[in-house]
């Protein structure tokens, strides 16, 4: 057990327990060596020193807050029962219960973390009016409650607020009982009888958390490993379900599966095996803690044999409670690529730790996102005040994943995106402001010339979807612009100023360390930006598409975010020390509307957009490969779909077993996946006995039209 007061050395667990955890036999039942136990002590000390454990006083305060919320919802249900004319006995028996799930339920929450809670109420208390209106008003009148934000239209409807300074995410589920008993078993499948799907999703948070704890061999080792890997994921920029990466439950399921495969391992071993396993994992083979079970209640479960939509999932991580679902459906081709590269980075560091060539702190080095790409999309959002910005930001952030999917769709996967799950704020702006960034690069390994990406329509489609926000208020605006690395605003850097450009030798050393060196994407050899108006450039219309509705904005113009942008690749003789080679840029001021509300004629717009990205010359130097993509005839939906997937078949037909030797000795050094079938999958997929093609279910007639413009620059 680890606490902020001290460390206790873990005892070696009993060897080779009789019970089998998971759908396959373990890879290894070996226990820890003395070196493993010592590394575990060092890892736990690092986690304590990093401040990942809360104090006893903070823990007691959380318990008190949960008790008070529990009393509030009981009083709320009794009040509704009385108002609806039920008998005095019914009023006395009326009840509601508070359950927890997520990191708090799993015991891996840290200081300042929110508490995921579920209120379970009787059948006559509904979500739409009683929860989001009456209970909302009760909470709004309480002094302890601040930042109250209902989100009724979310995939899992939620009410967010702070209670006495502690963040709470409160869900509601109305079950088919007139009286909710105090000893209600949340894992009972009968609770799902006669309820709608949002209620099932609300209940499943608690049900999944309970199942995870039942399916791991050692809860204490599981919690320490999960706490470690969540911290790692946040440091490396891959912790965000809404952005298309993985959230808390996804990381918990991945860690739990590794615990099943190594039932007697201690946390230092489990962290190392985690990266070793998922570096070699052949996605989209699913990660499952138990077999997927059907039930007579008839809810849809994850099954690509029956559900075509399930075949489009890139990184299936299946929940263990009925109805079993893919918890990581948000993952796209681009975000999967980013995570696999980060797994390789983690695997490399862990190998060095085991050889005593590195320390644990090296694993948690922050990812240098703003030094990893040459080109970025900047999404600025502004609102009239902080409260409006909070609601506006939640909506925009929930849609950013769609922009990634749209770009993948419209460029056939040739333009790769890396959305960064962190919000930045320019404190110099007088209005409420936030900014998100996305790295851009041409798909690596593709040898194409004269390629141009025209994503004006893509960005306009994204902006159109953002403007459909039902609770839009004056002042809520969004601006999408292209920025090059050297144009990044100072507020994205930790100390408020840009890092000095390293020397050529230092830059090469840094590139060797980074999993994503965007070496093939280089930007202008000229240190100067040319600003000029242009109505027509090489036959490309650069005029900004007018917005659906002209709205005034209340904030100043973002720095270095003039758009549209034309990027073209030209031969350059400049040396690497002098400039980034290969590209020249022309910036056209088509968005002359300032955020202070002033608008020049002809160019009024509430959004900056990208025009195109062009490339000529050597594809080794060119940043962006191919030419304008027109999605004519493409009727596929954006969510959960993508074109041009290079994934292998989804589920392997024959059950394969992986042993510890193959994991230790095969391919762990470079982490490269072999897609030719010569390397066995780590997950046997015992629940399925078929082979699915990743393109199955895609209509061959629904192909985007591509216009190729080949230019010789020899």
C-alpha positions as CSV (number, residue, x, y, z in Angstrom):
1,X,0.0,0.0,0.0
2,X,1.3,3.5,-0.9
3,X,0.4,6.7,1.0
4,X,1.9,10.1,1.1
5,X,3.2,9.3,4.6
6,X,5.4,6.4,3.5
7,X,6.1,3.3,1.4
8,X,5.7,-0.4,2.2
9,X,7.6,-2.9,0.1
10,X,5.2,-5.1,-1.8
11,X,5.2,-8.8,-0.9
12,X,5.6,-11.3,-3.7
13,X,2.2,-12.7,-4.6
14,X,1.5,-16.4,-4.4
15,X,2.6,-18.2,-7.6
16,X,0.3,-19.5,-10.3
17,X,-3.1,-19.2,-8.8
18,X,-5.6,-21.8,-9.9
19,X,-8.1,-19.2,-11.3
20,X,-7.7,-18.0,-14.9
21,X,-8.3,-14.3,-15.4
22,X,-9.5,-13.2,-18.8
23,X,-10.4,-15.0,-22.0
24,X,-6.9,-16.6,-22.4
25,X,-4.2,-18.2,-20.4
26,X,-1.6,-15.8,-18.9
27,X,1.5,-15.1,-20.8
28,X,3.6,-15.6,-17.7
29,X,2.9,-16.5,-14.1
30,X,6.4,-15.5,-13.0
31,X,6.7,-13.5,-9.9
32,X,9.0,-10.5,-9.2
33,X,12.7,-10.7,-8.6
34,X,14.5,-8.6,-6.0
35,X,15.3,-6.1,-8.8
36,X,11.7,-5.9,-9.7
37,X,10.6,-5.2,-6.1
38,X,13.3,-2.5,-5.9
39,X,12.1,-0.9,-9.1
40,X,8.6,-1.0,-7.8
41,X,9.6,0.9,-4.7
42,X,11.4,3.5,-6.8
43,X,8.3,3.9,-9.0
44,X,6.0,4.3,-6.1
45,X,8.2,6.8,-4.5
46,X,8.3,8.8,-7.8
47,X,4.4,8.8,-7.9
48,X,4.2,10.0,-4.3
49,X,6.8,12.7,-4.9
50,X,4.9,13.8,-8.1
51,X,1.9,14.5,-5.8
52,X,-0.5,11.9,-7.2
53,X,-1.9,10.9,-3.8
54,X,-4.3,13.1,-1.9
55,X,-4.0,13.7,1.8
56,X,-6.2,12.1,4.4
57,X,-7.9,15.5,5.0
58,X,-8.8,15.8,1.3
59,X,-10.1,12.2,1.3
60,X,-12.3,12.9,4.3
61,X,-13.7,16.1,2.7
62,X,-14.6,14.0,-0.4
63,X,-16.5,11.6,1.8
64,X,-18.4,14.4,3.5
65,X,-19.3,16.0,0.1
66,X,-20.6,12.7,-1.2
67,X,-22.7,12.2,2.0
68,X,-24.2,15.7,1.6
69,X,-25.1,15.1,-2.1
70,X,-26.6,11.8,-1.1
71,X,-28.9,13.6,1.4
72,X,-29.8,16.3,-1.2
73,X,-31.0,13.8,-3.7
74,X,-33.0,11.9,-1.1
75,X,-34.8,15.1,-0.1
76,X,-35.4,15.9,-3.7
77,X,-37.1,12.5,-4.4
78,X,-39.2,12.8,-1.3
79,X,-40.3,16.3,-2.3
80,X,-41.3,15.0,-5.8
81,X,-43.1,12.1,-4.3
82,X,-45.2,14.4,-2.1
83,X,-46.0,16.8,-4.9
84,X,-47.3,14.0,-7.1
85,X,-49.9,12.9,-4.5
86,X,-48.4,9.6,-3.3
87,X,-49.3,8.4,0.2
88,X,-47.4,9.4,3.3
89,X,-45.9,5.9,3.5
90,X,-44.6,6.3,0.0
91,X,-43.1,9.6,0.8
92,X,-41.4,8.1,3.8
93,X,-40.1,5.2,1.8
94,X,-39.0,7.3,-1.2
95,X,-35.3,7.1,-1.8
96,X,-32.4,7.8,-4.1
97,X,-28.9,6.5,-3.9
98,X,-25.5,7.9,-4.9
99,X,-22.9,5.5,-6.5
100,X,-19.4,6.4,-7.6
101,X,-17.5,5.2,-10.6
102,X,-14.4,6.2,-12.6
103,X,-11.1,7.0,-10.9
104,X,-12.7,7.5,-7.5
105,X,-14.4,4.2,-7.5
106,X,-11.2,2.4,-8.7
107,X,-9.1,4.2,-6.1
108,X,-6.7,6.0,-8.5
109,X,-7.9,9.6,-8.2
110,X,-5.5,12.3,-7.3
111,X,-5.7,15.7,-5.6
112,X,-8.2,18.0,-7.4
113,X,-9.7,15.2,-9.5
114,X,-13.5,15.2,-10.1
115,X,-15.8,12.6,-8.7
116,X,-17.9,10.6,-11.1
117,X,-21.3,10.0,-9.4
118,X,-24.5,8.3,-10.4
119,X,-27.9,9.1,-8.8
120,X,-30.3,6.1,-9.0
121,X,-34.0,7.1,-8.5
122,X,-37.4,5.5,-8.8
123,X,-39.4,5.1,-12.0
124,X,-41.6,8.1,-11.5
125,X,-38.7,10.6,-11.3
126,X,-37.4,11.4,-14.8
127,X,-34.2,12.8,-16.2
128,X,-35.6,15.5,-18.6
129,X,-37.7,17.6,-16.2
130,X,-37.1,16.3,-12.6
131,X,-33.3,16.0,-12.8
132,X,-32.2,18.7,-15.3
133,X,-34.8,21.2,-14.2
134,X,-36.0,20.7,-10.6
135,X,-32.8,19.3,-9.1
136,X,-30.8,21.8,-11.2
137,X,-32.7,24.7,-9.6
138,X,-32.2,23.2,-6.1
139,X,-28.5,23.0,-6.6
140,X,-28.3,26.5,-8.2
141,X,-29.7,28.0,-5.0
142,X,-27.1,26.4,-2.8
143,X,-24.1,28.5,-1.7
144,X,-21.8,25.5,-1.9
145,X,-22.6,24.8,-5.5
146,X,-20.6,26.8,-8.2
147,X,-20.0,26.4,-12.0
148,X,-23.2,24.5,-12.4
149,X,-23.4,23.2,-16.0
150,X,-26.1,20.8,-17.3
151,X,-25.3,18.8,-20.4
152,X,-28.6,17.1,-21.2
153,X,-27.8,16.3,-24.9
154,X,-24.5,14.5,-24.2
155,X,-24.0,10.8,-25.1
156,X,-24.3,10.2,-21.4
157,X,-26.4,13.1,-20.0
158,X,-24.5,14.8,-17.1
159,X,-24.8,17.7,-14.7
160,X,-21.4,19.2,-13.9
161,X,-20.7,21.4,-10.9
162,X,-18.4,22.1,-8.0
163,X,-19.6,21.4,-4.5
164,X,-17.6,23.1,-1.8
165,X,-14.7,23.3,-4.3
166,X,-14.8,19.6,-5.3
167,X,-15.7,18.9,-9.0
168,X,-18.7,16.6,-9.4
169,X,-20.0,14.9,-12.6
170,X,-23.5,13.7,-11.7
171,X,-25.5,11.3,-13.9
172,X,-29.1,10.1,-13.3
173,X,-30.7,6.7,-13.9
174,X,-34.4,6.0,-13.3
175,X,-35.0,2.3,-12.7
176,X,-38.2,0.3,-12.9
177,X,-38.8,0.3,-9.2
178,X,-41.2,2.5,-7.2
179,X,-38.9,2.3,-4.2
180,X,-35.1,2.2,-4.4
181,X,-33.8,-0.1,-1.7
182,X,-30.7,0.9,0.4
183,X,-29.0,-2.3,-0.5
184,X,-29.5,-2.0,-4.2
185,X,-27.0,-4.2,-6.2
186,X,-25.9,-2.0,-9.1
187,X,-24.4,-5.1,-10.9
188,X,-27.8,-6.8,-11.1
189,X,-28.7,-7.1,-14.8
190,X,-32.4,-6.9,-14.0
191,X,-31.9,-3.2,-13.3
192,X,-31.6,-2.8,-17.1
193,X,-35.2,-4.0,-17.7
194,X,-37.5,-1.5,-19.3
195,X,-35.0,1.5,-19.4
196,X,-33.8,3.6,-22.3
197,X,-30.2,3.5,-23.7
198,X,-29.1,6.8,-22.0
199,X,-30.0,5.1,-18.7
200,X,-28.1,2.0,-19.6
201,X,-25.0,4.0,-20.4
202,X,-25.4,5.9,-17.1
203,X,-25.7,2.7,-15.1
204,X,-22.8,1.0,-16.9
205,X,-20.2,3.4,-15.6
206,X,-20.7,1.9,-12.1
207,X,-21.2,-1.6,-13.4
208,X,-18.0,-1.6,-15.5
209,X,-15.9,-0.2,-12.6
210,X,-17.2,-3.0,-10.3
211,X,-16.5,-5.7,-12.9
212,X,-13.0,-4.4,-13.5
213,X,-12.2,-4.8,-9.8
214,X,-13.6,-8.4,-9.9
215,X,-11.6,-9.4,-13.0
216,X,-8.0,-8.4,-11.9
217,X,-5.8,-10.7,-9.9
218,X,-4.4,-8.1,-7.5
219,X,-6.4,-4.9,-7.0
220,X,-3.5,-3.1,-5.2
221,X,-1.0,-3.7,-8.0
222,X,-3.7,-2.8,-10.6
223,X,-4.4,0.5,-8.9
224,X,-0.7,1.5,-8.7
225,X,-0.1,0.6,-12.3
226,X,-3.1,2.4,-13.5
227,X,-2.2,5.5,-11.5
228,X,1.2,5.4,-13.1
229,X,-0.1,5.0,-16.7
230,X,-2.7,7.7,-16.3
231,X,-0.1,10.1,-15.2
232,X,2.1,9.0,-18.2
233,X,-0.7,9.4,-20.7
234,X,-1.4,13.0,-19.5
235,X,2.3,13.9,-19.7
236,X,2.5,12.5,-23.2
237,X,-0.7,14.2,-24.4
238,X,-2.8,11.0,-25.1
239,X,-5.3,11.3,-22.2
240,X,-8.6,12.6,-23.6
241,X,-11.6,10.6,-24.7
242,X,-13.4,13.6,-26.1
243,X,-10.4,14.5,-28.4
244,X,-10.1,11.0,-29.8
245,X,-7.6,9.5,-27.5
246,X,-8.3,7.4,-24.4
247,X,-10.1,8.4,-21.2
248,X,-10.0,6.9,-17.7
249,X,-12.1,3.8,-18.3
250,X,-10.1,3.0,-21.5
251,X,-6.8,3.1,-19.6
252,X,-8.2,1.1,-16.8
253,X,-9.3,-1.7,-19.2
254,X,-5.9,-1.8,-21.0
255,X,-4.1,-2.0,-17.6
256,X,-6.5,-4.7,-16.3
257,X,-5.9,-6.9,-19.4
258,X,-2.1,-6.7,-18.8
259,X,-2.7,-7.6,-15.1
260,X,-4.6,-10.7,-16.4
261,X,-1.8,-11.7,-18.7
262,X,0.8,-11.3,-15.9
263,X,-1.2,-12.3,-12.7
264,X,1.8,-12.4,-10.4
265,X,3.7,-9.3,-11.6
266,X,4.3,-6.3,-9.4
267,X,3.7,-2.7,-10.7
268,X,7.2,-2.1,-12.2
269,X,6.8,-5.3,-14.2
270,X,3.2,-4.4,-15.2
271,X,4.2,-1.0,-16.5
272,X,7.0,-2.5,-18.6
273,X,4.8,-5.3,-19.9
274,X,2.0,-2.8,-20.6
275,X,4.2,-1.1,-23.2
276,X,5.6,-4.3,-24.5
277,X,2.2,-5.8,-25.1
278,X,0.5,-2.8,-26.7
279,X,3.6,-1.9,-28.8
280,X,3.0,-5.3,-30.5
281,X,-0.8,-5.4,-30.4
282,X,-2.4,-5.8,-33.8
283,X,-5.2,-3.3,-33.8
284,X,-8.1,-3.5,-34.5
285,X,-8.1,-6.8,-32.6
286,X,-10.2,-6.1,-29.5
287,X,-9.0,-5.9,-25.9
288,X,-11.5,-7.9,-23.7
289,X,-11.4,-8.8,-20.0
290,X,-14.1,-11.5,-20.4
291,X,-16.2,-13.1,-23.2
292,X,-19.0,-11.0,-24.7
293,X,-22.3,-12.3,-23.5
294,X,-25.7,-11.9,-25.1
295,X,-28.8,-11.4,-22.9
296,X,-32.5,-11.7,-23.3
297,X,-33.0,-8.0,-22.6
298,X,-32.0,-7.4,-26.2
299,X,-29.6,-4.5,-26.0
300,X,-27.0,-4.3,-28.8
301,X,-23.6,-5.5,-27.9
302,X,-20.3,-4.9,-29.7
303,X,-20.1,-7.5,-32.5
304,X,-18.6,-6.6,-35.9
305,X,-20.2,-9.8,-37.4
306,X,-23.6,-8.2,-37.0
307,X,-23.0,-4.5,-36.7
308,X,-21.3,-2.9,-39.7
309,X,-20.6,0.2,-37.7
310,X,-18.5,-1.9,-35.3
311,X,-16.2,-2.8,-38.2
312,X,-15.1,0.8,-38.5
313,X,-13.6,1.0,-35.0
314,X,-9.9,1.3,-35.0
315,X,-9.0,0.5,-31.4
316,X,-11.7,-1.6,-29.8
317,X,-11.5,-1.8,-26.0
318,X,-14.6,-3.7,-24.8
319,X,-16.4,-3.1,-21.5
320,X,-16.9,-6.2,-19.3
321,X,-20.4,-5.5,-18.2
322,X,-23.6,-6.2,-20.2
323,X,-24.3,-4.8,-22.7
324,X,-20.6,-5.0,-23.7
325,X,-19.7,-1.9,-25.8
326,X,-16.5,-0.5,-27.4
327,X,-15.4,2.2,-24.9
328,X,-12.9,3.7,-27.4
329,X,-15.1,4.3,-30.4
330,X,-13.8,7.9,-30.5
331,X,-10.4,6.8,-31.6
332,X,-9.5,7.7,-35.2
333,X,-6.7,6.6,-37.5
334,X,-4.7,9.7,-36.6
335,X,-5.1,9.4,-32.9
336,X,-4.3,5.7,-33.0
337,X,-1.1,6.5,-34.9
338,X,-0.1,9.0,-32.2
339,X,-0.8,6.5,-29.3
340,X,1.1,3.6,-31.0
341,X,4.1,5.9,-31.3
342,X,3.8,6.8,-27.7
343,X,3.6,3.1,-26.7
344,X,6.9,2.6,-28.6
345,X,8.4,5.5,-26.7
346,X,7.3,4.1,-23.4
347,X,8.6,0.6,-24.3
348,X,12.0,2.0,-25.2
349,X,12.3,3.9,-21.9
350,X,11.1,0.8,-19.9
351,X,13.7,-1.4,-21.5
352,X,16.4,1.1,-20.5
353,X,15.0,1.2,-16.9
354,X,15.3,-2.6,-16.7
355,X,18.9,-2.4,-17.9
356,X,19.6,0.4,-15.4
357,X,20.3,2.8,-18.2
358,X,17.4,5.2,-17.3
359,X,15.3,6.2,-14.3
360,X,11.6,6.3,-14.0
361,X,11.5,10.1,-14.4
362,X,12.6,9.6,-18.0
363,X,9.3,7.8,-18.8
364,X,7.3,10.9,-17.7
365,X,9.1,13.5,-19.8
366,X,6.4,15.8,-21.2
367,X,5.7,15.5,-24.9
368,X,7.1,18.5,-26.9
369,X,4.1,18.9,-29.1
370,X,5.0,22.4,-30.3
371,X,8.4,21.2,-31.5
372,X,7.1,18.1,-33.2
373,X,5.4,19.5,-36.3
374,X,6.0,22.3,-38.8
375,X,2.4,23.1,-39.4
376,X,-0.6,23.5,-37.0
377,X,-4.3,24.3,-37.1
378,X,-5.2,26.8,-34.4
379,X,-8.8,26.9,-33.2
380,X,-9.6,30.0,-31.2
381,X,-12.9,30.3,-29.3
382,X,-14.1,33.5,-27.6
383,X,-17.2,34.4,-25.7
384,X,-18.7,37.4,-23.9
385,X,-17.8,36.1,-20.4
386,X,-16.3,33.2,-18.5
387,X,-19.7,31.4,-18.0
388,X,-20.5,31.6,-21.7
389,X,-17.0,30.4,-22.6
390,X,-17.3,27.4,-20.4
391,X,-20.4,26.2,-22.2
392,X,-19.1,27.2,-25.6
393,X,-15.8,25.5,-25.0
394,X,-17.5,22.3,-23.9
395,X,-19.4,22.2,-27.2
396,X,-16.4,23.0,-29.4
397,X,-14.2,20.6,-27.7
398,X,-16.7,17.8,-28.1
399,X,-16.7,18.5,-31.9
400,X,-12.9,18.8,-32.4
401,X,-12.8,15.0,-33.0
402,X,-15.1,15.5,-35.9
403,X,-12.6,17.9,-37.6
404,X,-10.0,15.2,-37.4
405,X,-12.4,12.6,-39.0
406,X,-13.4,15.1,-41.7
407,X,-9.8,15.8,-42.7
408,X,-9.1,12.1,-42.7
409,X,-12.1,11.5,-44.9
410,X,-11.6,14.3,-47.4
411,X,-7.9,13.6,-47.9
412,X,-8.3,9.8,-47.9
413,X,-6.0,9.6,-44.8
414,X,-3.1,11.3,-46.6
415,X,-3.1,14.3,-44.3
416,X,-2.5,13.2,-40.8
417,X,-3.8,15.2,-37.8
418,X,-2.6,15.2,-34.2
419,X,-5.2,17.0,-32.0
420,X,-3.6,18.1,-28.7
421,X,-5.9,17.6,-25.7
422,X,-5.0,20.8,-23.9
423,X,-6.6,24.2,-23.9
424,X,-4.5,27.4,-24.0
425,X,-5.5,30.8,-22.9
426,X,-4.2,34.2,-24.0
427,X,-4.3,36.2,-20.8
428,X,-3.7,39.4,-22.8
429,X,-7.1,39.3,-24.5
430,X,-9.8,41.3,-22.9
431,X,-12.5,38.8,-23.6
432,X,-12.9,35.2,-22.5
433,X,-10.7,33.2,-24.7
434,X,-9.4,29.6,-25.3
435,X,-7.4,28.0,-28.0
436,X,-6.8,24.4,-29.2
437,X,-4.1,23.2,-31.6
438,X,-3.7,20.3,-34.0
439,X,-0.5,19.2,-35.6
440,X,-0.5,18.5,-39.4
441,X,1.7,16.3,-41.5
442,X,1.6,14.4,-44.8
443,X,1.2,10.6,-44.2
444,X,4.7,9.3,-43.8
445,X,6.0,6.7,-46.2
446,X,3.9,7.9,-49.1
447,X,6.1,8.8,-52.1
448,X,3.9,11.3,-54.1
449,X,4.6,14.4,-55.9
450,X,2.7,17.6,-56.8
451,X,0.1,16.8,-54.2
452,X,-2.2,19.5,-52.8
453,X,-4.7,19.3,-49.9
454,X,-7.6,21.6,-50.2
455,X,-9.5,21.6,-46.9
456,X,-11.4,24.8,-47.2
457,X,-14.6,22.8,-47.6
458,X,-13.7,20.6,-44.7
459,X,-13.1,23.5,-42.3
460,X,-16.2,25.2,-43.5
461,X,-18.2,22.0,-42.8
462,X,-16.7,21.8,-39.4
463,X,-17.5,25.5,-38.7
464,X,-21.1,24.9,-39.9
465,X,-21.5,22.1,-37.4
466,X,-20.2,24.2,-34.6
467,X,-22.6,27.0,-35.5
468,X,-25.5,24.6,-35.0
469,X,-25.0,25.0,-31.2
470,X,-28.5,25.2,-29.7
471,X,-27.5,27.5,-26.8
472,X,-25.5,29.9,-28.9
473,X,-25.3,33.5,-27.5
474,X,-23.9,36.7,-29.0
475,X,-20.1,36.8,-28.5
476,X,-19.6,33.1,-29.0
477,X,-17.2,32.9,-32.0
478,X,-14.8,30.4,-33.5
479,X,-11.7,31.1,-35.6
480,X,-9.8,28.3,-37.4
481,X,-6.4,29.3,-38.8
482,X,-3.2,27.8,-40.1
483,X,0.0,28.6,-38.2
484,X,3.6,27.5,-38.8
485,X,5.8,26.5,-35.9
486,X,7.7,29.8,-35.8
487,X,4.4,31.7,-35.8
488,X,3.0,29.9,-32.7
489,X,1.8,32.4,-30.1
490,X,4.0,32.8,-27.0
491,X,1.2,31.7,-24.6
492,X,1.5,28.1,-25.6
493,X,4.9,27.8,-24.1
494,X,5.4,27.2,-20.4
495,X,7.3,30.4,-19.6
496,X,5.3,32.5,-22.0
497,X,8.1,32.8,-24.6
498,X,9.2,30.6,-27.4
499,X,12.1,28.3,-27.0
500,X,15.3,29.3,-28.7
501,X,15.9,27.4,-31.9
502,X,18.5,24.6,-31.2
503,X,21.6,24.2,-33.2
504,X,21.7,21.7,-36.1
505,X,23.4,19.1,-33.9
506,X,21.0,19.6,-31.0
507,X,18.0,19.5,-33.3
508,X,19.1,16.2,-34.7
509,X,19.6,14.8,-31.2
510,X,16.1,16.0,-30.3
511,X,14.7,14.5,-33.4
512,X,16.1,11.1,-32.5
513,X,14.3,11.3,-29.1
514,X,11.0,12.4,-30.5
515,X,8.6,9.7,-31.8
516,X,7.1,12.2,-34.2
517,X,9.8,14.2,-36.0
518,X,7.9,15.9,-38.8
519,X,11.0,16.0,-40.9
520,X,9.2,15.5,-44.2
521,X,7.1,18.6,-43.5
522,X,9.1,21.7,-43.9
523,X,8.0,25.2,-44.2
524,X,9.1,28.3,-45.9
525,X,12.8,29.0,-46.6
526,X,12.2,32.7,-46.4
527,X,12.0,34.2,-42.9
528,X,9.4,36.6,-44.1
529,X,5.6,36.5,-44.5
530,X,4.1,38.3,-47.4
531,X,0.7,39.8,-46.7
532,X,-1.4,40.8,-49.7
533,X,-4.9,40.5,-51.1
534,X,-5.4,38.1,-53.8
535,X,-8.7,37.3,-55.5
536,X,-7.4,34.5,-57.5
537,X,-4.2,32.4,-57.1
538,X,-3.3,29.7,-59.6
539,X,-6.9,29.1,-60.3
540,X,-7.8,28.6,-56.6
541,X,-10.6,30.7,-55.1
542,X,-9.2,32.1,-51.9
543,X,-12.2,34.1,-50.9
544,X,-13.7,33.2,-47.6
545,X,-17.0,31.4,-47.6
546,X,-19.6,33.7,-46.0
547,X,-20.9,32.4,-42.7
548,X,-24.5,31.3,-42.3
549,X,-25.2,34.1,-40.0
550,X,-23.2,37.3,-39.4
551,X,-22.5,37.6,-35.7
552,X,-20.5,40.2,-33.9
553,X,-17.4,39.2,-32.0
554,X,-16.1,40.7,-28.8
555,X,-12.4,39.9,-28.8
556,X,-9.3,41.2,-30.5
557,X,-7.9,39.5,-33.6
558,X,-5.7,36.4,-32.7
559,X,-2.0,36.9,-33.3
560,X,-0.5,35.3,-36.3
561,X,-3.7,33.7,-37.4
562,X,-4.5,35.4,-40.7
563,X,-6.1,33.0,-43.0
564,X,-6.7,31.5,-45.7
565,X,-3.1,30.3,-46.3
566,X,-1.5,29.0,-49.4
567,X,1.5,26.8,-48.8
568,X,3.6,25.8,-51.7
569,X,6.8,23.8,-52.0
570,X,9.5,25.5,-54.0
571,X,13.1,24.5,-54.5
572,X,15.3,26.2,-52.0
573,X,19.1,26.4,-51.7
574,X,19.0,27.6,-48.2
575,X,20.9,25.6,-45.8
576,X,19.2,23.8,-42.9
577,X,21.0,26.2,-40.4
578,X,19.4,29.2,-42.1
579,X,15.9,28.1,-42.5
580,X,13.3,25.4,-42.8
581,X,13.7,24.2,-46.3
582,X,11.3,23.4,-49.0
583,X,8.2,25.6,-48.6
584,X,7.3,29.2,-49.3
585,X,4.1,30.7,-48.0
586,X,1.7,33.4,-49.1
587,X,-0.9,34.6,-46.6
588,X,-4.0,36.1,-48.0
589,X,-6.0,38.4,-45.8
590,X,-9.4,37.2,-46.7
591,X,-10.6,37.4,-43.1
592,X,-10.4,41.0,-42.2
593,X,-13.0,40.9,-39.5
594,X,-11.4,41.8,-36.2
595,X,-12.5,40.3,-32.9
596,X,-13.4,43.7,-31.6
597,X,-16.5,43.7,-33.8
598,X,-15.2,45.7,-36.8
599,X,-15.7,44.1,-40.2
600,X,-14.4,45.2,-43.5
601,X,-16.8,44.8,-46.5
602,X,-16.5,41.7,-48.6
603,X,-14.6,39.8,-46.0
604,X,-17.0,39.5,-43.1
605,X,-16.7,36.1,-41.5
606,X,-16.8,34.5,-38.1
607,X,-14.2,32.0,-38.9
608,X,-10.8,31.8,-40.5
609,X,-10.2,28.8,-42.7
610,X,-7.5,26.9,-44.5
611,X,-7.4,27.1,-48.3
612,X,-5.0,24.5,-49.4
613,X,-1.6,23.0,-48.8
614,X,0.4,22.3,-51.9
615,X,3.6,20.5,-52.6
616,X,6.0,20.3,-55.5
617,X,9.4,18.8,-55.9
618,X,10.9,16.0,-53.9
619,X,8.5,14.2,-51.6
620,X,11.3,13.7,-49.1
621,X,11.4,17.5,-48.6
622,X,7.8,18.2,-49.2
623,X,5.6,18.5,-46.3
624,X,2.3,17.8,-47.8
625,X,1.7,15.4,-50.5
626,X,-1.2,15.4,-53.0
627,X,-3.9,17.5,-54.6
628,X,-7.3,18.9,-53.9
629,X,-9.7,16.2,-52.9
630,X,-13.4,16.5,-53.8
631,X,-15.7,14.2,-51.8
632,X,-18.3,13.9,-54.6
633,X,-20.5,11.0,-54.1
634,X,-19.1,10.2,-50.7
635,X,-22.1,9.6,-48.5
636,X,-20.4,7.9,-45.6
637,X,-21.0,9.5,-42.2
638,X,-18.1,11.3,-40.5
639,X,-18.4,9.7,-37.1
640,X,-16.7,6.3,-36.8
641,X,-15.7,6.1,-40.4
642,X,-12.6,6.6,-42.4
643,X,-11.4,6.0,-45.9
644,X,-8.2,4.3,-47.0
645,X,-7.6,2.3,-43.8
646,X,-4.4,0.3,-43.7
647,X,-5.5,-1.7,-40.8
648,X,-5.2,-5.5,-41.0
649,X,-8.2,-7.8,-40.8
650,X,-10.3,-7.1,-37.7
651,X,-10.4,-10.4,-36.0
652,X,-8.1,-13.3,-36.5
653,X,-9.9,-16.6,-37.1
654,X,-7.6,-19.0,-35.4
655,X,-7.0,-18.8,-31.7
656,X,-3.3,-18.1,-31.0
657,X,-1.3,-18.2,-27.8
658,X,1.5,-15.8,-27.0
659,X,4.1,-16.8,-24.5
660,X,6.6,-14.8,-22.5
661,X,9.5,-15.7,-24.7
662,X,7.9,-14.3,-27.8
663,X,7.1,-11.1,-26.0
664,X,10.5,-10.7,-24.5
665,X,12.5,-11.6,-27.6
666,X,10.4,-10.7,-30.6
667,X,10.4,-7.1,-31.9
668,X,10.2,-5.3,-28.6
669,X,13.3,-3.3,-29.4
670,X,11.9,-1.4,-32.3
671,X,8.2,-2.0,-31.6
672,X,7.4,-2.5,-35.3
673,X,4.2,-4.4,-36.0
674,X,4.3,-7.1,-38.7
675,X,1.1,-7.1,-40.6
676,X,1.8,-10.1,-42.8
677,X,0.5,-12.6,-40.4
678,X,3.9,-14.0,-39.5
679,X,3.7,-12.7,-35.9
680,X,1.0,-14.0,-33.8
681,X,-1.5,-11.7,-32.3
682,X,-1.3,-11.3,-28.5
683,X,-5.0,-11.5,-28.0
684,X,-6.5,-14.8,-29.0
685,X,-10.0,-13.4,-29.5
686,X,-11.6,-16.6,-28.3
687,X,-15.1,-15.0,-28.5
688,X,-14.9,-14.7,-32.3
689,X,-14.1,-17.2,-35.0
690,X,-14.1,-15.2,-38.2
691,X,-11.9,-12.9,-40.3
692,X,-13.2,-9.4,-41.2
693,X,-11.7,-7.2,-43.8
694,X,-11.3,-3.6,-42.7
695,X,-12.9,-2.5,-46.0
696,X,-15.9,-4.7,-45.5
697,X,-19.1,-2.9,-45.7
698,X,-17.7,0.0,-47.8
699,X,-19.4,0.6,-51.0
700,X,-16.8,0.7,-53.8
701,X,-18.9,3.2,-55.7
702,X,-18.6,5.7,-52.9
703,X,-15.1,6.9,-53.7
704,X,-13.9,10.5,-53.4
705,X,-12.8,12.0,-56.7
706,X,-9.1,13.0,-56.7
707,X,-7.5,15.4,-59.1
708,X,-3.8,14.8,-59.3
709,X,-1.5,17.6,-60.4
710,X,2.0,16.2,-61.1
711,X,4.8,18.7,-61.5
712,X,8.4,18.0,-62.3
713,X,10.9,20.1,-60.6
714,X,14.1,18.2,-61.6
